[in-house]
Amino acid sequence: MDNNQLQYIKIQSQYADKVEQFEKCVVKAAKLTHAIADTAEKKCKQARMAIESGNIDVMRNTIQQYICQYGQDWSRFRDVRIQLVDGNTYAQLSAVDLIQQLHCVITLVYKDTALKTVNKEAFRECVKSLLKQSKMFTDKELDAMFA
């Protein structure tokens, strides 16, 4: 991939403002089901450090590293899509956009790791229940996410 073509995590617009709540529910479900919390947290360490740094270049590079490493695995998720954007468009992303991308990275790492375990059904049900309790997602959205 040349420097003018970078990858961006495209979150379906109806979920864009709900990414942080989704992340919290996914992480909590992982801990409650004892499925993958330690493994996923280790994988997310770099993303969390990038958020804490507040450095736009660090955040951009971290996002690209995660997409290169895990993007193929994430392609099966319907609620996000990895797409190519030109370097100028990517450079226009604000710190807020990049932080949202990193929260999405964390969510995807947890979700991907959990769905590769034997406890995946318990994890899915726990996430769905927590998202429903948050009252940020409609039953229709939840049914679509967990179909």
C-alpha positions in Angstrom: 0.0 0.0 0.0 1.5 3.3 -1.0 1.6 6.4 1.3 -1.3 8.0 -0.6 -3.7 5.1 0.1 -4.4 4.5 3.8 -7.1 2.4 5.4 -9.9 3.8 7.5 -12.5 2.0 9.6 -15.9 3.0 8.3 -18.5 2.7 11.0 -22.1 2.5 9.8 -23.5 5.9 10.4 -26.3 4.7 12.8 -23.6 3.4 15.1 -21.0 6.2 14.9 -22.1 8.0 18.0 -22.4 4.8 19.9 -18.9 3.4 19.5 -17.7 4.2 23.0 -20.8 2.6 24.6 -20.4 -0.4 22.4 -16.7 -0.7 23.5 -17.7 -0.5 27.2 -20.3 -3.3 26.8 -17.9 -5.5 24.8 -15.1 -5.2 27.4 -17.5 -5.7 30.3 -19.0 -8.8 28.6 -15.5 -10.2 28.1 -14.8 -9.7 31.8 -18.1 -11.1 32.9 -17.8 -14.3 30.8 -14.2 -14.7 31.6 -13.7 -15.3 27.9 -10.8 -13.3 26.7 -10.3 -10.2 28.8 -6.6 -10.7 29.4 -5.7 -11.7 25.9 -7.7 -8.9 24.3 -6.5 -6.3 26.8 -2.9 -7.2 25.9 -3.7 -6.8 22.2 -5.4 -3.4 22.9 -2.6 -1.9 24.9 -1.1 0.0 22.0 -4.4 1.4 21.0 -5.1 2.6 24.6 -1.6 4.2 24.7 -2.3 6.0 21.5 -5.5 7.5 22.8 -3.8 8.6 26.0 -0.9 10.1 24.0 -3.2 12.6 22.2 -0.6 12.6 19.4 -2.4 12.6 16.1 0.6 10.9 14.3 0.8 8.2 16.9 -3.0 7.6 16.6 -2.9 7.4 12.8 0.1 5.0 12.8 -1.5 2.8 15.5 -4.8 2.6 13.5 -2.9 1.6 10.4 -0.9 -1.1 12.3 -4.1 -2.6 13.7 -5.8 -2.7 10.4 -2.8 -4.3 8.7 -2.6 -6.9 11.5 -6.3 -7.7 12.0 -8.2 -6.1 9.1 -8.6 -9.5 7.3 -10.3 -11.0 10.5 -12.5 -7.9 10.9 -13.9 -8.2 7.4 -16.6 -10.6 8.6 -18.2 -8.0 10.8 -21.2 -6.3 9.3 -21.2 -3.2 11.5 -17.9 -1.8 10.2 -16.0 -1.9 6.9 -12.4 -1.2 6.2 -12.0 1.1 3.2 -9.2 2.8 1.4 -9.0 6.6 1.5 -6.5 8.9 0.0 -3.7 10.4 2.1 -5.2 13.9 2.0 -8.6 12.7 3.2 -6.9 10.8 6.0 -4.9 13.8 7.0 -8.1 15.8 7.4 -9.3 13.5 10.2 -9.5 15.3 13.5 -8.2 14.0 16.9 -11.8 13.2 17.8 -12.2 11.1 14.6 -9.0 9.2 15.3 -10.0 8.6 19.0 -13.3 7.2 17.7 -11.3 5.0 15.3 -9.2 3.7 18.2 -12.2 2.9 20.3 -13.5 1.0 17.3 -10.2 -0.8 17.1 -10.5 -1.9 20.7 -14.0 -3.1 20.2 -13.1 -5.1 17.2 -10.1 -6.7 18.9 -12.3 -7.8 21.8 -15.1 -8.9 19.6 -12.8 -10.8 17.2 -10.9 -12.5 20.1 -14.1 -13.5 21.9 -15.7 -14.9 18.8 -12.7 -17.2 18.3 -13.2 -18.8 21.7 -15.4 -21.7 22.9 -17.4 -19.3 25.0 -18.5 -17.2 22.0 -22.2 -17.8 22.5 -22.1 -16.8 26.2 -20.1 -13.7 25.2 -22.5 -12.7 22.4 -25.5 -13.0 24.7 -23.8 -11.0 27.4 -22.9 -8.2 25.0 -26.4 -8.1 23.6 -27.9 -8.0 27.1 -25.5 -5.1 28.1 -26.2 -3.2 25.0 -29.9 -3.5 25.5 -29.6 -2.4 29.1 -27.6 0.7 27.9 -30.8 1.8 26.1 -28.7 3.3 23.3 -29.6 0.6 20.8 -33.0 -0.4 19.5 -34.1 -4.0 19.4 -34.0 -3.8 15.6 -30.3 -2.6 15.7 -29.4 -5.4 18.2 -31.1 -8.0 16.1 -29.2 -6.8 13.0 -25.9 -6.8 14.9 -26.3 -10.3 16.3 -28.1 -12.0 13.4 
